[in-house]
Amino acid sequence: MKLTIIFTLFSLIVFSQKKETFTGKLVYEINMVDTSLQKVFPTREMVIYTNDTIVRIENETQQFGKQIVIKHTIFNKSYLLLNDGVNKFAIQTDLNNTKKDSTTFKPIYKKKCGKTPFLGYKANRILVTTNENTPTTEILYLKHLSPKYIDAFKDTPGLPVKYILSTHEGDVSYKLIKIEKSNPEHDLFGIPSDYKKVSFDDFLEIMYMNKNNESSPK
């Protein structure tokens, strides 16, 4: 009886532990894994600001330029800010209603022993298989921080700090190069007044209409 009570108390303590509250800035360095593609796709950065509840993710792409995602981690909603030079859109997504394809391969995780020094911390290691036709890769993560600040590998036991994603251009490596604790300005997490809020379906319809108008004879 005593052993049962002790085990129950231990389980409650372990599973009730929360991740450290983090407010500040995270900077990831992004590179193509294939060195022959690094001249075509030069090193870039993903910059993240968070007040622990709302996250702002800034990315730079060759095709669309600067992209900003603002997401609420509690309400599970996000806005993608797009500026094509003419129109400014805040495309809303309700992540709770995102449809999941039952045929999609679910990542398989397997913990790996040993820790690696990383930015003054000790990063844990975990193996992940993201596709049945691709090899297993290793993820480094910081156990004391939540994975909610980024969109990749949300099921890891902590914040992924070094990982690889497969894209149609090739495999891309992400490596955290800066952790800066601070109080980000409140305006970073708002939607600018000159951006039009639309649903994703409305955005596609507007793009379709604009394309037809451009192609129609004058």
C-alpha positions as CSV (number, residue, x, y, z in Angstrom):
1,M,0.0,0.0,0.0
2,K,2.8,2.4,1.0
3,L,4.7,1.6,-2.2
4,T,1.6,2.4,-4.3
5,I,1.1,5.7,-2.6
6,I,4.8,6.6,-3.1
7,F,4.7,5.7,-6.7
8,T,1.5,7.7,-7.2
9,L,3.0,10.8,-5.6
10,F,6.2,10.4,-7.6
11,S,4.1,10.2,-10.9
12,L,2.1,13.3,-10.0
13,I,5.3,15.3,-9.3
14,V,7.0,14.2,-12.5
15,F,4.1,14.6,-14.9
16,S,3.0,17.9,-13.3
17,Q,6.3,19.6,-14.0
18,K,5.9,22.5,-16.3
19,K,8.3,24.0,-18.9
20,E,10.1,27.2,-18.0
21,T,8.3,30.3,-19.0
22,F,10.3,32.0,-21.7
23,T,9.9,35.6,-23.0
24,G,12.4,37.0,-25.5
25,K,14.0,36.2,-28.8
26,L,15.2,33.0,-30.5
27,V,17.3,33.0,-33.6
28,Y,17.8,30.0,-35.9
29,E,20.3,29.7,-38.6
30,I,19.0,27.9,-41.7
31,N,21.2,26.1,-44.3
32,M,20.8,23.6,-47.1
33,V,22.3,20.2,-46.1
34,D,23.5,19.6,-49.6
35,T,26.6,21.9,-49.9
36,S,26.1,22.2,-53.7
37,L,22.8,24.0,-53.1
38,Q,24.2,26.4,-50.5
39,K,25.2,28.9,-53.3
40,V,21.7,28.8,-54.7
41,F,20.1,29.0,-51.3
42,P,22.4,31.1,-49.0
43,T,22.3,31.0,-45.2
44,R,19.3,32.8,-43.8
45,E,17.7,33.2,-40.4
46,M,14.4,32.5,-38.6
47,V,13.8,35.0,-35.9
48,I,11.2,34.3,-33.1
49,Y,9.8,36.7,-30.5
50,T,7.5,35.5,-27.8
51,N,5.9,36.7,-24.6
52,D,5.3,32.9,-23.9
53,T,1.6,33.2,-24.9
54,I,1.9,34.8,-28.4
55,V,4.7,34.0,-30.8
56,R,6.0,36.0,-33.8
57,I,8.0,34.0,-36.4
58,E,9.9,35.9,-39.1
59,N,11.2,34.0,-42.1
60,E,12.8,35.2,-45.4
61,T,12.0,33.3,-48.6
62,Q,13.2,33.8,-52.1
63,Q,9.8,33.4,-53.6
64,F,7.6,35.4,-51.2
65,G,10.2,37.6,-49.4
66,K,9.6,38.3,-45.7
67,Q,6.9,36.2,-44.1
68,I,5.6,36.7,-40.6
69,V,3.5,34.4,-38.6
70,I,1.8,35.5,-35.4
71,K,0.2,32.7,-33.4
72,H,-1.6,32.4,-30.1
73,T,-0.4,29.3,-28.3
74,I,-3.5,29.0,-26.1
75,F,-6.3,29.8,-28.6
76,N,-4.3,27.8,-31.2
77,K,-4.9,30.4,-33.9
78,S,-2.5,32.2,-36.2
79,Y,-2.1,34.9,-38.8
80,L,0.2,34.8,-41.8
81,L,1.2,38.3,-42.8
82,L,1.8,38.7,-46.5
83,N,2.8,41.8,-48.4
84,D,3.0,41.5,-52.2
85,G,3.9,45.2,-52.7
86,V,0.3,46.0,-53.6
87,N,-1.9,44.2,-51.1
88,K,-1.3,43.4,-47.4
89,F,-3.1,40.4,-46.0
90,A,-3.4,38.8,-42.6
91,I,-4.5,35.3,-43.4
92,Q,-6.2,33.7,-40.4
93,T,-5.9,30.0,-39.6
94,D,-7.7,28.2,-36.8
95,L,-5.2,25.4,-36.0
96,N,-7.9,23.5,-34.0
97,N,-9.9,23.0,-37.2
98,T,-6.9,22.1,-39.4
99,K,-7.8,18.8,-41.1
100,K,-5.5,15.9,-40.6
101,D,-5.0,13.4,-43.4
102,S,-5.3,9.9,-41.8
103,T,-2.8,8.6,-44.4
104,T,-0.1,11.1,-43.4
105,F,2.9,9.4,-41.8
106,K,3.1,10.3,-38.1
107,P,6.6,11.0,-36.9
108,I,8.1,8.2,-34.8
109,Y,10.3,9.4,-31.9
110,K,12.9,7.3,-30.0
111,K,15.0,8.8,-27.1
112,K,18.7,8.6,-27.4
113,C,21.2,8.5,-24.5
114,G,23.7,11.2,-23.9
115,K,23.6,15.0,-23.8
116,T,25.4,17.6,-26.0
117,P,26.7,21.0,-24.8
118,F,24.6,23.7,-26.6
119,L,24.7,27.5,-26.0
120,G,25.6,27.0,-22.4
121,Y,23.0,24.3,-21.8
122,K,22.9,20.5,-22.1
123,A,20.8,19.5,-25.0
124,N,19.0,16.1,-25.0
125,R,19.0,13.9,-28.1
126,I,16.1,12.1,-29.8
127,L,15.8,10.2,-33.0
128,V,12.9,10.9,-35.4
129,T,11.6,9.1,-38.4
130,T,9.4,11.5,-40.5
131,N,8.7,9.3,-43.5
132,E,8.8,5.6,-44.1
133,N,11.1,6.2,-47.1
134,T,13.6,8.5,-45.4
135,P,16.3,7.7,-42.9
136,T,16.1,8.5,-39.2
137,T,17.6,11.8,-38.1
138,E,18.7,13.2,-34.8
139,I,17.1,16.2,-33.0
140,L,18.8,18.1,-30.2
141,Y,16.3,19.7,-27.8
142,L,16.3,21.7,-24.6
143,K,14.2,19.9,-22.1
144,H,13.4,23.0,-19.9
145,L,11.8,25.0,-22.8
146,S,8.5,24.2,-24.6
147,P,8.4,23.2,-28.3
148,K,5.4,25.5,-28.8
149,Y,7.6,28.4,-30.0
150,I,8.3,26.8,-33.3
151,D,6.1,24.9,-35.8
152,A,8.4,21.8,-36.3
153,F,8.4,18.7,-34.2
154,K,5.8,19.8,-31.6
155,D,5.7,16.4,-30.0
156,T,9.3,16.5,-28.8
157,P,9.8,16.6,-25.0
158,G,11.4,20.1,-25.3
159,L,12.4,22.9,-27.7
160,P,14.1,21.5,-30.8
161,V,17.4,23.5,-31.2
162,K,19.0,21.5,-34.0
163,Y,17.1,19.5,-36.6
164,I,16.5,18.8,-40.3
165,L,13.4,19.4,-42.4
166,S,12.7,17.9,-45.8
167,T,11.4,20.4,-48.4
168,H,10.9,20.3,-52.2
169,E,14.3,22.1,-52.6
170,G,16.1,19.6,-50.5
171,D,16.9,18.9,-46.8
172,V,17.2,22.0,-44.7
173,S,19.0,22.2,-41.4
174,Y,17.9,24.5,-38.5
175,K,20.2,25.4,-35.7
176,L,19.5,27.7,-32.8
177,I,22.3,30.3,-32.5
178,K,20.9,32.8,-30.0
179,I,18.7,32.7,-26.9
180,E,17.9,36.2,-25.7
181,K,15.7,36.6,-22.6
182,S,13.9,40.0,-22.7
183,N,10.5,41.6,-22.8
184,P,9.6,42.1,-26.5
185,E,7.6,45.2,-27.5
186,H,3.9,44.6,-27.4
187,D,3.4,45.9,-30.9
188,L,5.3,42.9,-32.3
189,F,2.4,40.7,-31.6
190,G,-0.4,42.8,-33.1
191,I,-1.8,42.8,-36.6
192,P,-0.9,46.1,-38.4
193,S,-4.0,48.3,-39.1
194,D,-3.2,48.4,-42.8
195,Y,-3.4,44.6,-43.2
196,K,-6.7,43.1,-44.3
197,K,-7.8,40.1,-42.2
198,V,-9.1,37.3,-44.4
199,S,-9.6,33.5,-44.2
200,F,-7.4,31.3,-46.2
201,D,-10.3,30.4,-48.6
202,D,-11.0,34.1,-49.1
203,F,-7.3,34.8,-49.8
204,L,-7.3,32.1,-52.5
205,E,-10.5,33.6,-54.0
206,I,-9.0,37.1,-54.1
207,M,-5.8,35.7,-55.8
208,Y,-7.9,33.8,-58.3
209,M,-9.9,36.9,-59.2
210,N,-6.8,39.1,-59.4
211,K,-5.2,36.6,-61.8
212,N,-8.3,36.5,-64.0
213,N,-8.4,40.3,-64.1
214,E,-4.8,40.6,-65.2
215,S,-5.2,38.0,-67.9
216,S,-8.5,39.4,-69.3
217,P,-8.3,41.7,-72.4
218,K,-8.6,45.4,-71.8
